[in-house]
Amino acid sequence: MAGKSIKVKIFGSEYPLKGENEDVTKKIAGYVDSMISSIHDKIPEQPPLTIAVLSALNITEDLMKERDHNQQTMTYLETEIVKLSNYLDNCLDKVADEKSVS
C-alpha cells in the first residue's frame, strides 16, 4: 500500500497501516476487528492464532460469496444487454424495411 500512515486498532492491538484513503482503511480494519471479536466471543478459549485463522477464513468466504454474486449479476446483465441489443436491432430493421417500401 502507498499513501499516508493510518493507525488502526484490531483486537486490542494498534497497527500503523499505509493507505490512500483513511476512511476506507479504517472501515476495512473495523471489519477485520469485528470479525475477530465475533469469533473470539463464540470461542474465547481458543488461542489468538486460531481466532485469526478462523477470521481470515470467514472473511475469505464473504469475499468469495460477493465475487460469485457479482459474477452472477454480470452474467445476467450481459444477457439482458444482448436481448435489448437484439430487440433494438429488430426495431431498426423494421424501420429500415418500412422506409425502403415507401
VOBA-1610 file (N, C-alpha, C; in pm, whole numbers, padded with zeros to 5 digits, always signed):
BEGIN
Met+00083-00119+00000Met+00000+00000+00000Met+00087+00124+00000Ala+00045+00222-00071Ala+00113+00351-00069Ala+00022+00449+00003Gly+00075+00564+00036Gly-00008+00666+00099Gly+00040+00700+00238Lys-00051+00765+00312Lys-00014+00811+00445Lys-00034+00703+00550Ser+00033+00718+00661Ser+00024+00621+00769Ser-00106+00645+00847Ile-00176+00535+00871Ile-00304+00541+00941Ile-00298+00438+01054Lys-00325+00483+01176Lys-00324+00392+01290Lys-00464+00334+01308Val-00469+00200+01318Val-00596+00131+01342Val-00577+00035+01458Lys-00687+00001+01522Lys-00683-00093+01633Lys-00762-00217+01594Ile-00695-00332+01602Ile-00759-00459+01570Ile-00733-00555+01685Phe-00840-00603+01744Phe-00836-00698+01855Phe-00743-00651+01967Gly-00754-00523+01998Gly-00678-00467+02109Gly-00537-00422+02078Ser-00489-00447+01957Ser-00354-00404+01920Ser-00362-00296+01814Glu-00271-00200+01826Glu-00267-00090+01730Glu-00168-00122+01618Tyr-00210-00093+01495Tyr-00127-00120+01378Tyr-00116+00007+01293Pro+00007+00043+01255Pro+00021+00154+01160Pro+00012+00097+01017Leu-00090+00138+00944Leu-00108+00093+00807Leu-00087+00210+00712Lys-00057+00179+00589Lys-00048+00284+00488Lys-00164+00265+00392Gly-00226+00376+00357Gly-00339+00369+00266Gly-00362+00501+00197Glu-00428+00493+00084Glu-00461+00613+00007Glu-00579+00685+00069Asn-00673+00608+00121Asn-00797+00664+00173Asn-00814+00622+00318Glu-00805+00717+00408Glu-00811+00686+00551Glu-00943+00622+00590Asp-01054+00673+00535Asp-01185+00618+00570Asp-01197+00472+00527Val-01150+00441+00408Val-01156+00303+00358Val-01069+00212+00443Thr-00948+00258+00473Thr-00856+00178+00555Thr-00916+00151+00692Lys-00975+00251+00753Lys-01037+00233+00885Lys-01160+00142+00877Lys-01234+00152+00769Lys-01351+00067+00751Lys-01309-00080+00738Ile-01203-00104+00661Ile-01151-00240+00645Ile-01102-00294+00779Ala-01025-00213+00850Ala-00973-00256+00980Ala-01088-00282+01077Gly-01192-00201+01071Gly-01309-00222+01156Gly-01379-00352+01125Tyr-01385-00386+00997Tyr-01447-00512+00956Tyr-01367-00631+01010Val-01236-00625+00995Val-01149-00731+01045Val-01162-00741+01197Asp-01160-00628+01265Asp-01173-00627+01411Asp-01305-00687+01455Ser-01414-00652+01386Ser-01544-00705+01427Ser-01553-00856+01402Met-01491-00903+01294Met-01492-01047+01265Met-01413-01122+01372Ile-01296-01070+01406Ile-01213-01135+01509Ile-01287-01134+01644Ser-01344-01021+01679Ser-01416-01012+01807Ser-01535-01106+01811Ser-01606-01116+01700Ser-01722-01204+01692Ser-01682-01350+01714Ile-01576-01390+01648Ile-01530-01529+01663Ile-01476-01553+01804His-01402-01456+01856His-01349-01470+01992His-01462-01481+02093Asp-01571-01405+02072Asp-01685-01413+02164Asp-01749-01552+02162Lys-01746-01617+02047Lys-01807-01750+02035Lys-01718-01860+02093Ile-01587-01844+02077Ile-01494-01947+02124Ile-01374-01880+02194Pro-01398-01820+02309Pro-01293-01744+02377Pro-01176-01827+02426Glu-01193-01958+02436Glu-01085-02043+02487Glu-00977-02069+02382Gln-01003-02035+02258Gln-00907-02061+02150Gln-00792-01958+02152Pro-00673-02000+02112Pro-00560-01907+02108Pro-00579-01803+01996Pro-00513-01688+02011Pro-00527-01580+01913Pro-00500-01623+01768Leu-00401-01711+01748Leu-00372-01753+01611Leu-00490-01828+01550Thr-00554-01913+01627Thr-00672-01986+01579Thr-00784-01888+01545Ile-00805-01791+01633Ile-00907-01688+01610Ile-00876-01613+01480Ala-00750-01578+01461Ala-00710-01504+01341Ala-00732-01587+01215Val-00697-01715+01220Val-00715-01802+01103Val-00863-01821+01072Leu-00943-01845+01173Leu-01087-01860+01151Leu-01148-01731+01097Ser-01100-01618+01146Ser-01146-01489+01094Ser-01108-01472+00948Ala-00985-01508+00915Ala-00940-01499+00775Ala-01027-01587+00686Leu-01059-01706+00733Leu-01145-01797+00655Leu-01285-01739+00637Asn-01342-01682+00743Asn-01475-01621+00732Asn-01475-01500+00639Ile-01372-01418+00648Ile-01361-01302+00561Ile-01346-01346+00415Thr-01266-01450+00394Thr-01248-01502+00259Thr-01378-01561+00206Glu-01452-01628+00292Glu-01583-01681+00250Glu-01675-01568+00207Asp-01677-01459+00285Asp-01757-01342+00248Asp-01714-01287+00112Leu-01584-01279+00092Leu-01530-01229-00035Leu-01572-01318-00151Met-01558-01449-00134Met-01594-01542-00241Met-01743-01536-00274Lys-01826-01526-00170Lys-01971-01513-00193Lys-02000-01385-00272Glu-01934-01277-00235Glu-01955-01150-00304Glu-01908-01158-00449Arg-01795-01222-00472Arg-01746-01240-00610Arg-01843-01323-00692Asp-01893-01432-00633Asp-01990-01516-00703Asp-02115-01436-00737His-02163-01359-00639His-02281-01275-00662His-02256-01174-00774Asn-02140-01110-00771Asn-02106-01013-00875Asn-02098-01080-01011Gln-02041-01200-01018Gln-02032-01273-01145Gln-02170-01308-01197Gln-02257-01353-01109Gln-02394-01384-01150Gln-02466-01259-01200Thr-02445-01149-01132Thr-02506-01023-01174Thr-02453-00980-01310Met-02321-00992-01330Met-02262-00955-01459Met-02316-01044-01571Thr-02328-01173-01546Thr-02380-01265-01647Thr-02525-01228-01681Tyr-02604-01200-01579Tyr-02743-01159-01601Tyr-02748-01030-01683Leu-02669-00931-01644Leu-02670-00803-01716Leu-02624-00819-01861Glu-02522-00902-01883Glu-02475-00925-02020Glu-02585-00988-02104Thr-02657-01083-02047Thr-02768-01147-02118Thr-02877-01045-02150Glu-02910-00962-02054Glu-03014-00861-02076Glu-02970-00758-02180Ile-02843-00722-02180Ile-02792-00627-02280Ile-02800-00688-02420Val-02766-00815-02433Val-02776-00883-02563Val-02922-00884-02609Lys-03015-00917-02519Lys-03157-00917-02554Lys-03203-00779-02601Leu-03163-00677-02525Leu-03201-00541-02559Leu-03140-00498-02692Ser-03017-00533-02713Ser-02950-00501-02839Ser-03019-00569-02956Asn-03053-00695-02940Asn-03125-00767-03045Asn-03261-00704-03072Tyr-03331-00667-02966Tyr-03461-00602-02981Tyr-03446-00472-03059Leu-03349-00391-03021Leu-03328-00263-03091Leu-03288-00285-03236Asp-03204-00385-03260Asp-03167-00418-03399Asp-03290-00455-03480Asn-03380-00534-03422Asn-03503-00572-03491Asn-03591-00451-03518Cys-03600-00362-03421Cys-03679-00240-03441Cys-03620-00155-03552Leu-03490-00139-03553Leu-03424-00060-03658Leu-03440-00126-03794Asp-03433-00259-03799Asp-03453-00330-03925Asp-03594-00306-03978Lys-03695-00309-03888Lys-03834-00284-03930Lys-03849-00143-03984Val-03789-00046-03916Val-03796+00092-03962Val-03728+00105-04099Ala-03615+00043-04114Ala-03543+00048-04243Ala-03625-00018-04353Asp-03690-00132-04322Asp-03775-00200-04419Asp-03892-00114-04460Glu-03954-00048-04360Glu-04070+00039-04389Glu-04028+00157-04478Lys-03909+00211-04456Lys-03863+00324-04537Lys-03831+00279-04679Ser-03780+00160-04694Ser-03745+00112-04829Ser-03869+00077-04910Val-03979+00041-04843Val-04106+00009-04909Val-04173+00138-04955Ser-04159+00245-04880Ser-04228+00370-04910Ser-04176+00437-05032
//
